[in-house]
Amino acid sequence: MTRVLVLNGPNLGRLGVREPEVYGSASYADLVAAGARWGAELGLDVEVRQTDSESELVSWLHESVDAGTHVVLNPAAFTHYSYALRDAAAQVTKAGLVLVEVHLSNPYARETFRHTSVIGGVATGTVAGFGFESYHLALLAVASRLP
Ligand code: DQA
């Protein structure tokens, strides 16, 4: 079964508590459960992870390259400024793997600093603005790319 890592950056472990008017009232545990459900539905072996650490996210992207694992990535605030994460994400797509950048909110409808993504240019594609459904759509995109 094709493996997909669903990687989440800083503060996403606080889903349900943090700005529910922006990110919704469902918790990170709900996202983990939804990931397993969507994976079963799409025939993908989905593993959802979250970290507040840039270095851990970079390591997980290296892991995906070495293991040949596709990635759904919500880089959270790192989206807007982490060149380290961009360089790691570029290695994933250059290895021929799919990397979908996802956002719960639509960053383009928010503060100006959120309008820039340093990840988007090296991602296979981006899904933003659909809440949890952004992840579902990203997994559909991965599944649709498989031979
Ligand atoms: C986010 C958008 C980012 O701007 C923000 O820093 C996040 C979450 C989203 O999923 O909408 O933490 O990536």
Backbone and ligand atoms as CSV (ligand in chain L), in Angstrom:
chain,resi,resn,atom,element,x,y,z
A,1,MET,N,N,0.850,-1.206,0.000
A,1,MET,CA,C,0.000,0.000,0.000
A,1,MET,C,C,0.884,1.254,0.000
A,2,THR,N,N,0.505,2.238,-0.771
A,2,THR,CA,C,1.305,3.470,-0.853
A,2,THR,C,C,1.206,4.266,0.446
A,3,ARG,N,N,2.375,4.621,0.962
A,3,ARG,CA,C,2.413,5.392,2.222
A,3,ARG,C,C,2.391,6.887,1.937
A,4,VAL,N,N,1.714,7.626,2.771
A,4,VAL,CA,C,1.717,9.091,2.685
A,4,VAL,C,C,1.922,9.650,4.083
A,5,LEU,N,N,2.905,10.523,4.219
A,5,LEU,CA,C,3.104,11.223,5.488
A,5,LEU,C,C,2.346,12.541,5.438
A,6,VAL,N,N,1.510,12.782,6.436
A,6,VAL,CA,C,0.788,14.051,6.548
A,6,VAL,C,C,1.459,14.832,7.680
A,7,LEU,N,N,2.253,15.813,7.306
A,7,LEU,CA,C,3.103,16.503,8.280
A,7,LEU,C,C,2.540,17.892,8.608
A,8,ASN,N,N,2.499,18.176,9.883
A,8,ASN,CA,C,1.922,19.431,10.357
A,8,ASN,C,C,2.918,20.204,11.197
A,9,GLY,N,N,3.037,21.496,10.914
A,9,GLY,CA,C,3.988,22.352,11.599
A,9,GLY,C,C,3.437,22.975,12.876
A,10,PRO,N,N,4.102,24.039,13.328
A,10,PRO,CA,C,3.876,24.599,14.655
A,10,PRO,C,C,2.453,25.076,14.907
A,11,ASN,N,N,2.007,24.811,16.103
A,11,ASN,CA,C,0.711,25.237,16.646
A,11,ASN,C,C,-0.472,24.413,16.136
A,12,LEU,N,N,-0.229,23.519,15.193
A,12,LEU,CA,C,-1.354,22.738,14.667
A,12,LEU,C,C,-1.787,21.642,15.651
A,13,GLY,N,N,-0.940,21.354,16.635
A,13,GLY,CA,C,-1.349,20.461,17.724
A,13,GLY,C,C,-2.414,21.118,18.602
A,14,ARG,N,N,-2.620,22.413,18.429
A,14,ARG,CA,C,-3.568,23.179,19.237
A,14,ARG,C,C,-4.919,23.349,18.540
A,15,LEU,N,N,-5.115,22.585,17.471
A,15,LEU,CA,C,-6.391,22.683,16.737
A,15,LEU,C,C,-7.562,22.456,17.690
A,16,GLY,N,N,-8.604,23.226,17.504
A,16,GLY,CA,C,-9.787,23.105,18.358
A,16,GLY,C,C,-9.753,24.116,19.493
A,17,VAL,N,N,-8.531,24.490,19.918
A,17,VAL,CA,C,-8.360,25.440,21.022
A,17,VAL,C,C,-7.923,26.788,20.449
A,18,ARG,N,N,-7.062,26.722,19.458
A,18,ARG,CA,C,-6.452,27.921,18.871
A,18,ARG,C,C,-7.378,28.543,17.823
A,19,GLU,N,N,-7.756,29.777,18.017
A,19,GLU,CA,C,-8.558,30.535,17.040
A,19,GLU,C,C,-9.569,29.661,16.288
A,20,PRO,N,N,-10.550,29.105,17.010
A,20,PRO,CA,C,-11.512,28.220,16.334
A,20,PRO,C,C,-12.289,28.922,15.217
A,21,GLU,N,N,-12.386,30.259,15.318
A,21,GLU,CA,C,-13.105,30.998,14.262
A,21,GLU,C,C,-12.318,30.958,12.949
A,22,VAL,N,N,-11.016,30.688,13.027
A,22,VAL,CA,C,-10.178,30.596,11.816
A,22,VAL,C,C,-9.956,29.135,11.428
A,23,TYR,N,N,-9.639,28.299,12.447
A,23,TYR,CA,C,-9.186,26.933,12.155
A,23,TYR,C,C,-10.232,25.858,12.457
A,24,GLY,N,N,-11.394,26.274,12.998
A,24,GLY,CA,C,-12.458,25.304,13.279
A,24,GLY,C,C,-12.367,24.759,14.697
A,25,SER,N,N,-13.379,23.996,15.087
A,25,SER,CA,C,-13.448,23.522,16.473
A,25,SER,C,C,-12.978,22.073,16.624
A,26,ALA,N,N,-12.685,21.416,15.515
A,26,ALA,CA,C,-12.198,20.030,15.600
A,26,ALA,C,C,-10.745,20.035,16.092
A,27,SER,N,N,-10.385,18.966,16.793
A,27,SER,CA,C,-9.062,18.900,17.426
A,27,SER,C,C,-8.037,18.221,16.508
A,28,TYR,N,N,-6.775,18.287,16.917
A,28,TYR,CA,C,-5.720,17.587,16.177
A,28,TYR,C,C,-6.001,16.079,16.177
A,29,ALA,N,N,-6.507,15.556,17.308
A,29,ALA,CA,C,-6.844,14.115,17.371
A,29,ALA,C,C,-7.907,13.789,16.321
A,30,ASP,N,N,-8.830,14.714,16.103
A,30,ASP,CA,C,-9.851,14.508,15.061
A,30,ASP,C,C,-9.195,14.453,13.677
A,31,LEU,N,N,-8.170,15.282,13.478
A,31,LEU,CA,C,-7.468,15.273,12.182
A,31,LEU,C,C,-6.759,13.936,11.964
A,32,VAL,N,N,-6.136,13.425,13.038
A,32,VAL,CA,C,-5.453,12.130,12.951
A,32,VAL,C,C,-6.462,11.035,12.571
A,33,ALA,N,N,-7.629,11.068,13.222
A,33,ALA,CA,C,-8.669,10.062,12.942
A,33,ALA,C,C,-9.179,10.210,11.513
A,34,ALA,N,N,-9.383,11.458,11.074
A,34,ALA,CA,C,-9.875,11.694,9.705
A,34,ALA,C,C,-8.843,11.201,8.692
A,35,GLY,N,N,-7.565,11.423,8.979
A,35,GLY,CA,C,-6.495,10.977,8.072
A,35,GLY,C,C,-6.555,9.470,7.869
A,36,ALA,N,N,-6.764,8.734,8.974
A,36,ALA,CA,C,-6.838,7.261,8.879
A,36,ALA,C,C,-8.058,6.856,8.054
A,37,ARG,N,N,-9.173,7.554,8.269
A,37,ARG,CA,C,-10.420,7.257,7.541
A,37,ARG,C,C,-10.241,7.512,6.044
A,38,TRP,N,N,-9.682,8.674,5.688
A,38,TRP,CA,C,-9.488,9.009,4.269
A,38,TRP,C,C,-8.495,8.044,3.625
A,39,GLY,N,N,-7.464,7.675,4.403
A,39,GLY,CA,C,-6.477,6.728,3.869
A,39,GLY,C,C,-7.145,5.416,3.504
A,40,ALA,N,N,-7.983,4.898,4.415
A,40,ALA,CA,C,-8.669,3.621,4.178
A,40,ALA,C,C,-9.546,3.734,2.935
A,41,GLU,N,N,-10.211,4.857,2.808
A,41,GLU,CA,C,-11.116,5.115,1.675
A,41,GLU,C,C,-10.344,5.149,0.349
A,42,LEU,N,N,-9.134,5.707,0.375
A,42,LEU,CA,C,-8.375,5.919,-0.869
A,42,LEU,C,C,-7.325,4.835,-1.115
A,43,GLY,N,N,-7.234,3.879,-0.198
A,43,GLY,CA,C,-6.229,2.823,-0.353
A,43,GLY,C,C,-4.818,3.326,-0.094
A,44,LEU,N,N,-4.688,4.302,0.813
A,44,LEU,CA,C,-3.372,4.844,1.165
A,44,LEU,C,C,-3.088,4.549,2.638
A,45,ASP,N,N,-1.803,4.306,2.931
A,45,ASP,CA,C,-1.388,4.104,4.311
A,45,ASP,C,C,-0.946,5.475,4.835
A,46,VAL,N,N,-1.862,6.158,5.538
A,46,VAL,CA,C,-1.646,7.555,5.940
A,46,VAL,C,C,-1.152,7.636,7.379
A,47,GLU,N,N,-0.068,8.358,7.563
A,47,GLU,CA,C,0.416,8.630,8.926
A,47,GLU,C,C,0.440,10.135,9.145
A,48,VAL,N,N,-0.266,10.592,10.175
A,48,VAL,CA,C,-0.347,12.028,10.477
A,48,VAL,C,C,0.605,12.345,11.634
A,49,ARG,N,N,1.434,13.369,11.446
A,49,ARG,CA,C,2.364,13.792,12.505
A,49,ARG,C,C,2.298,15.310,12.670
A,50,GLN,N,N,2.705,15.764,13.859
A,50,GLN,CA,C,2.768,17.209,14.113
A,50,GLN,C,C,3.985,17.516,14.957
A,51,THR,N,N,4.635,18.648,14.657
A,51,THR,CA,C,5.738,19.105,15.490
A,51,THR,C,C,5.776,20.625,15.484
A,52,ASP,N,N,6.305,21.170,16.569
A,52,ASP,CA,C,6.512,22.619,16.604
A,52,ASP,C,C,7.935,22.954,16.161
A,53,SER,N,N,8.721,21.925,15.826
A,53,SER,CA,C,10.135,22.130,15.547
A,53,SER,C,C,10.461,22.102,14.048
A,54,GLU,N,N,11.131,23.138,13.593
A,54,GLU,CA,C,11.530,23.227,12.184
A,54,GLU,C,C,12.481,22.084,11.842
A,55,SER,N,N,13.410,21.811,12.760
A,55,SER,CA,C,14.414,20.783,12.493
A,55,SER,C,C,13.763,19.399,12.364
A,56,GLU,N,N,12.746,19.132,13.173
A,56,GLU,CA,C,12.067,17.837,13.088
A,56,GLU,C,C,11.317,17.713,11.752
A,57,LEU,N,N,10.688,18.792,11.330
A,57,LEU,CA,C,9.974,18.770,10.038
A,57,LEU,C,C,10.952,18.502,8.893
A,58,VAL,N,N,12.118,19.162,8.952
A,58,VAL,CA,C,13.155,18.949,7.922
A,58,VAL,C,C,13.570,17.472,7.922
A,59,SER,N,N,13.777,16.896,9.114
A,59,SER,CA,C,14.167,15.466,9.190
A,59,SER,C,C,13.083,14.577,8.603
A,60,TRP,N,N,11.828,14.887,8.875
A,60,TRP,CA,C,10.735,14.061,8.354
A,60,TRP,C,C,10.690,14.140,6.825
A,61,LEU,N,N,11.021,15.297,6.271
A,61,LEU,CA,C,11.050,15.408,4.795
A,61,LEU,C,C,12.213,14.583,4.243
A,62,HIS,N,N,13.359,14.609,4.925
A,62,HIS,CA,C,14.485,13.754,4.504
A,62,HIS,C,C,14.065,12.284,4.544
A,63,GLU,N,N,13.375,11.931,5.622
A,63,GLU,CA,C,12.887,10.545,5.779
A,63,GLU,C,C,11.995,10.163,4.595
A,64,SER,N,N,11.128,11.082,4.188
A,64,SER,CA,C,10.214,10.774,3.073
A,64,SER,C,C,10.991,10.550,1.782
A,65,VAL,N,N,12.050,11.331,1.551
A,65,VAL,CA,C,12.878,11.146,0.349
A,65,VAL,C,C,13.534,9.767,0.408
A,66,ASP,N,N,14.138,9.443,1.545
A,66,ASP,CA,C,14.875,8.181,1.672
A,66,ASP,C,C,13.954,6.966,1.567
A,67,ALA,N,N,12.704,7.127,2.050
A,67,ALA,CA,C,11.774,5.988,2.033
A,67,ALA,C,C,10.870,6.003,0.801
A,68,GLY,N,N,10.935,7.070,0.003
A,68,GLY,CA,C,10.073,7.161,-1.183
A,68,GLY,C,C,8.611,7.354,-0.811
A,69,THR,N,N,8.369,8.171,0.195
A,69,THR,CA,C,7.005,8.401,0.703
A,69,THR,C,C,6.483,9.765,0.229
A,70,HIS,N,N,5.248,9.769,-0.297
A,70,HIS,CA,C,4.620,11.045,-0.680
A,70,HIS,C,C,4.259,11.828,0.580
A,71,VAL,N,N,4.082,13.147,0.393
A,71,VAL,CA,C,3.892,14.019,1.558
A,71,VAL,C,C,2.735,14.996,1.344
A,72,VAL,N,N,1.926,15.138,2.377
A,72,VAL,CA,C,0.986,16.251,2.478
A,72,VAL,C,C,1.538,17.099,3.618
A,73,LEU,N,N,1.803,18.367,3.345
A,73,LEU,CA,C,2.509,19.204,4.323
A,73,LEU,C,C,1.728,20.480,4.625
A,74,ASN,N,N,1.374,20.640,5.917
A,74,ASN,CA,C,0.897,21.950,6.362
A,74,ASN,C,C,2.047,22.575,7.147
A,75,PRO,N,N,2.817,23.451,6.514
A,75,PRO,CA,C,4.002,24.004,7.175
A,75,PRO,C,C,3.665,25.062,8.210
A,76,ALA,N,N,2.350,25.404,8.347
A,76,ALA,CA,C,1.909,26.434,9.292
A,76,ALA,C,C,2.721,27.715,9.079
A,77,ALA,N,N,3.159,28.369,10.167
A,77,ALA,CA,C,3.845,29.661,9.989
A,77,ALA,C,C,5.158,29.530,9.215
A,78,PHE,N,N,5.773,28.337,9.216
A,78,PHE,CA,C,7.020,28.141,8.453
A,78,PHE,C,C,6.808,28.380,6.953
A,79,THR,N,N,5.555,28.217,6.515
A,79,THR,CA,C,5.182,28.483,5.118
A,79,THR,C,C,5.783,29.787,4.618
A,80,HIS,N,N,5.738,30.778,5.517
A,80,HIS,CA,C,5.957,32.148,5.081
A,80,HIS,C,C,7.419,32.579,5.109
A,81,TYR,N,N,8.298,31.757,5.735
A,81,TYR,CA,C,9.685,32.239,5.828
A,81,TYR,C,C,10.759,31.166,5.917
A,82,SER,N,N,10.387,29.885,5.974
A,82,SER,CA,C,11.443,28.890,6.230
A,82,SER,C,C,12.083,28.375,4.938
A,83,TYR,N,N,13.246,28.931,4.627
A,83,TYR,CA,C,13.978,28.446,3.449
A,83,TYR,C,C,14.550,27.052,3.711
A,84,ALA,N,N,14.786,26.726,4.978
A,84,ALA,CA,C,15.267,25.377,5.308
A,84,ALA,C,C,14.205,24.345,4.927
A,85,LEU,N,N,12.958,24.674,5.239
A,85,LEU,CA,C,11.860,23.757,4.919
A,85,LEU,C,C,11.654,23.708,3.404
A,86,ARG,N,N,11.786,24.851,2.755
A,86,ARG,CA,C,11.655,24.883,1.293
A,86,ARG,C,C,12.709,23.967,0.658
A,87,ASP,N,N,13.951,24.083,1.112
A,87,ASP,CA,C,15.023,23.272,0.529
A,87,ASP,C,C,14.757,21.783,0.762
A,88,ALA,N,N,14.208,21.452,1.920
A,88,ALA,CA,C,13.888,20.045,2.216
A,88,ALA,C,C,12.710,19.582,1.364
A,89,ALA,N,N,11.707,20.445,1.201
A,89,ALA,CA,C,10.527,20.086,0.389
A,89,ALA,C,C,10.937,19.899,-1.080
A,90,ALA,N,N,11.878,20.723,-1.538
A,90,ALA,CA,C,12.345,20.622,-2.934
A,90,ALA,C,C,12.965,19.252,-3.187
A,91,GLN,N,N,13.629,18.699,-2.166
A,91,GLN,CA,C,14.245,17.374,-2.351
A,91,GLN,C,C,13.179,16.301,-2.562
A,92,VAL,N,N,12.019,16.496,-1.943
A,92,VAL,CA,C,10.923,15.515,-2.076
A,92,VAL,C,C,10.428,15.503,-3.523
A,93,THR,N,N,10.105,16.670,-4.058
A,93,THR,CA,C,9.546,16.710,-5.420
A,93,THR,C,C,10.617,16.383,-6.460
A,94,LYS,N,N,11.861,16.769,-6.194
A,94,LYS,CA,C,12.944,16.432,-7.134
A,94,LYS,C,C,13.191,14.928,-7.178
A,95,ALA,N,N,12.812,14.238,-6.100
A,95,ALA,CA,C,12.936,12.771,-6.064
A,95,ALA,C,C,11.776,12.105,-6.807
A,96,GLY,N,N,10.869,12.925,-7.364
A,96,GLY,CA,C,9.752,12.362,-8.131
A,96,GLY,C,C,8.555,12.011,-7.268
A,97,LEU,N,N,8.599,12.440,-6.000
A,97,LEU,CA,C,7.482,12.170,-5.083
A,97,LEU,C,C,6.519,13.356,-5.104
A,98,VAL,N,N,5.272,13.088,-4.720
A,98,VAL,CA,C,4.276,14.162,-4.664
A,98,VAL,C,C,4.368,14.852,-3.300
A,99,LEU,N,N,4.355,16.169,-3.314
A,99,LEU,CA,C,4.268,16.940,-2.067
A,99,LEU,C,C,3.176,17.987,-2.250
A,100,VAL,N,N,2.096,17.829,-1.485
A,100,VAL,CA,C,0.992,18.791,-1.561
A,100,VAL,C,C,1.054,19.693,-0.335
A,101,GLU,N,N,1.150,21.004,-0.568
A,101,GLU,CA,C,1.090,21.986,0.518
A,101,GLU,C,C,-0.390,22.210,0.848
A,102,VAL,N,N,-0.731,22.130,2.130
A,102,VAL,CA,C,-2.130,22.360,2.512
A,102,VAL,C,C,-2.228,23.432,3.600
A,103,HIS,N,N,-3.354,24.108,3.588
A,103,HIS,CA,C,-3.706,25.052,4.652
A,103,HIS,C,C,-5.182,24.906,4.970
A,104,LEU,N,N,-5.493,24.988,6.248
A,104,LEU,CA,C,-6.895,24.969,6.671
A,104,LEU,C,C,-7.595,26.251,6.226
A,105,SER,N,N,-6.933,27.367,6.510
A,105,SER,CA,C,-7.488,28.667,6.131
A,105,SER,C,C,-7.001,29.034,4.728
A,106,ASN,N,N,-7.518,30.142,4.217
A,106,ASN,CA,C,-7.019,30.669,2.943
A,106,ASN,C,C,-6.072,31.826,3.261
A,107,PRO,N,N,-4.765,31.565,3.245
A,107,PRO,CA,C,-3.804,32.590,3.667
A,107,PRO,C,C,-3.912,33.872,2.841
A,108,TYR,N,N,-4.398,33.780,1.614
A,108,TYR,CA,C,-4.481,34.972,0.743
A,108,TYR,C,C,-5.614,35.901,1.171
A,109,ALA,N,N,-6.526,35.393,1.995
A,109,ALA,CA,C,-7.634,36.224,2.486
A,109,ALA,C,C,-7.309,36.775,3.872
A,110,ARG,N,N,-6.054,36.617,4.317
A,110,ARG,CA,C,-5.680,37.010,5.677
A,110,ARG,C,C,-4.587,38.086,5.641
A,111,GLU,N,N,-3.798,38.191,6.712
A,111,GLU,CA,C,-2.778,39.241,6.796
A,111,GLU,C,C,-1.774,39.114,5.641
A,112,THR,N,N,-1.193,40.259,5.274
A,112,THR,CA,C,-0.266,40.309,4.128
A,112,THR,C,C,0.905,39.335,4.275
A,113,PHE,N,N,1.430,39.174,5.519
A,113,PHE,CA,C,2.605,38.294,5.652
A,113,PHE,C,C,2.274,36.848,5.287
A,114,ARG,N,N,0.967,36.517,5.319
A,114,ARG,CA,C,0.576,35.143,4.965
A,114,ARG,C,C,0.400,34.958,3.462
A,115,HIS,N,N,0.532,36.029,2.694
A,115,HIS,CA,C,0.312,35.919,1.248
A,115,HIS,C,C,1.496,35.290,0.523
A,116,THR,N,N,2.642,35.243,1.218
A,116,THR,CA,C,3.834,34.631,0.621
A,116,THR,C,C,3.996,33.218,1.143
A,117,SER,N,N,4.163,32.270,0.208
A,117,SER,CA,C,4.572,30.915,0.594
A,117,SER,C,C,5.914,30.628,-0.060
A,118,VAL,N,N,6.907,30.316,0.768
A,118,VAL,CA,C,8.213,29.944,0.203
A,118,VAL,C,C,8.204,28.461,-0.161
A,119,ILE,N,N,7.140,27.743,0.191
A,119,ILE,CA,C,7.036,26.309,-0.086
A,119,ILE,C,C,6.346,26.060,-1.438
A,120,GLY,N,N,5.365,26.905,-1.754
A,120,GLY,CA,C,4.518,26.674,-2.934
A,120,GLY,C,C,5.299,26.418,-4.216
A,121,GLY,N,N,6.393,27.131,-4.396
A,121,GLY,CA,C,7.182,27.032,-5.634
A,121,GLY,C,C,7.889,25.702,-5.816
A,122,VAL,N,N,8.030,24.932,-4.756
A,122,VAL,CA,C,8.683,23.623,-4.880
A,122,VAL,C,C,7.702,22.471,-4.604
A,123,ALA,N,N,6.437,22.822,-4.319
A,123,ALA,CA,C,5.416,21.785,-4.078
A,123,ALA,C,C,4.869,21.302,-5.418
A,124,THR,N,N,4.253,20.128,-5.393
A,124,THR,CA,C,3.548,19.661,-6.591
A,124,THR,C,C,2.320,20.546,-6.796
A,125,GLY,N,N,1.641,20.891,-5.718
A,125,GLY,CA,C,0.483,21.773,-5.771
A,125,GLY,C,C,0.060,22.161,-4.376
A,126,THR,N,N,-0.912,23.055,-4.306
A,126,THR,CA,C,-1.360,23.599,-3.016
A,126,THR,C,C,-2.883,23.541,-2.915
A,127,VAL,N,N,-3.382,23.169,-1.724
A,127,VAL,CA,C,-4.822,23.218,-1.438
A,127,VAL,C,C,-4.994,24.055,-0.178
A,128,ALA,N,N,-5.821,25.082,-0.233
A,128,ALA,CA,C,-5.981,25.964,0.926
A,128,ALA,C,C,-7.407,26.468,1.033
A,129,GLY,N,N,-7.857,26.626,2.280
A,129,GLY,CA,C,-9.106,27.331,2.506
A,129,GLY,C,C,-10.310,26.454,2.780
A,130,PHE,N,N,-10.126,25.136,2.839
A,130,PHE,CA,C,-11.274,24.238,2.980
A,130,PHE,C,C,-11.322,23.524,4.331
A,131,GLY,N,N,-10.634,24.056,5.330
A,131,GLY,CA,C,-10.614,23.396,6.635
A,131,GLY,C,C,-10.021,21.991,6.508
A,132,PHE,N,N,-10.548,21.042,7.267
A,132,PHE,CA,C,-10.038,19.657,7.216
A,132,PHE,C,C,-10.112,19.102,5.796
A,133,GLU,N,N,-11.103,19.569,5.041
A,133,GLU,CA,C,-11.296,19.063,3.684
A,133,GLU,C,C,-10.057,19.341,2.806
A,134,SER,N,N,-9.262,20.355,3.156
A,134,SER,CA,C,-8.021,20.621,2.397
A,134,SER,C,C,-7.133,19.368,2.397
A,135,TYR,N,N,-7.079,18.685,3.554
A,135,TYR,CA,C,-6.233,17.481,3.665
A,135,TYR,C,C,-6.818,16.341,2.821
A,136,HIS,N,N,-8.148,16.236,2.874
A,136,HIS,CA,C,-8.822,15.176,2.109
A,136,HIS,C,C,-8.543,15.376,0.622
A,137,LEU,N,N,-8.683,16.628,0.160
A,137,LEU,CA,C,-8.443,16.940,-1.258
A,137,LEU,C,C,-6.980,16.671,-1.626
A,138,ALA,N,N,-6.076,16.979,-0.696
A,138,ALA,CA,C,-4.650,16.739,-0.952
A,138,ALA,C,C,-4.386,15.239,-1.101
A,139,LEU,N,N,-5.022,14.429,-0.241
A,139,LEU,CA,C,-4.837,12.977,-0.336
A,139,LEU,C,C,-5.445,12.439,-1.628
A,140,LEU,N,N,-6.575,13.014,-2.043
A,140,LEU,CA,C,-7.171,12.636,-3.335
A,140,LEU,C,C,-6.198,12.947,-4.467
A,141,ALA,N,N,-5.534,14.096,-4.364
A,141,ALA,CA,C,-4.567,14.501,-5.391
A,141,ALA,C,C,-3.402,13.508,-5.442
A,142,VAL,N,N,-2.926,13.096,-4.258
A,142,VAL,CA,C,-1.836,12.099,-4.225
A,142,VAL,C,C,-2.310,10.808,-4.886
A,143,ALA,N,N,-3.511,10.335,-4.472
A,143,ALA,CA,C,-4.041,9.069,-5.000
A,143,ALA,C,C,-4.195,9.137,-6.521
A,144,SER,N,N,-4.605,10.300,-7.013
A,144,SER,CA,C,-4.857,10.440,-8.450
A,144,SER,C,C,-3.565,10.428,-9.263
A,145,ARG,N,N,-2.444,10.670,-8.600
A,145,ARG,CA,C,-1.143,10.698,-9.279
A,145,ARG,C,C,-0.469,9.341,-9.328
A,146,LEU,N,N,-1.041,8.372,-8.610
A,146,LEU,CA,C,-0.358,7.076,-8.518
A,146,LEU,C,C,-0.584,6.265,-9.803
A,147,PRO,N,N,0.417,5.493,-10.196
A,147,PRO,CA,C,0.262,4.715,-11.424
A,147,PRO,C,C,-0.817,3.636,-11.290
L,1,DQA,C1,C,-2.020,27.686,8.280
L,1,DQA,C2,C,-1.898,29.140,7.824
L,1,DQA,C3,C,-0.631,29.769,8.361
L,1,DQA,O1,O,-0.549,31.127,7.957
L,1,DQA,C4,C,-0.627,29.746,9.888
L,1,DQA,O2,O,0.597,30.249,10.378
L,1,DQA,C5,C,-0.925,28.403,10.437
L,1,DQA,C6,C,-1.926,27.565,9.798
L,1,DQA,C7,C,-3.363,27.058,7.876
L,1,DQA,O3,O,-3.464,25.843,7.908
L,1,DQA,O4,O,-4.314,27.775,7.547
L,1,DQA,O5,O,-0.419,28.031,11.488
L,1,DQA,O6,O,-0.980,26.942,7.686
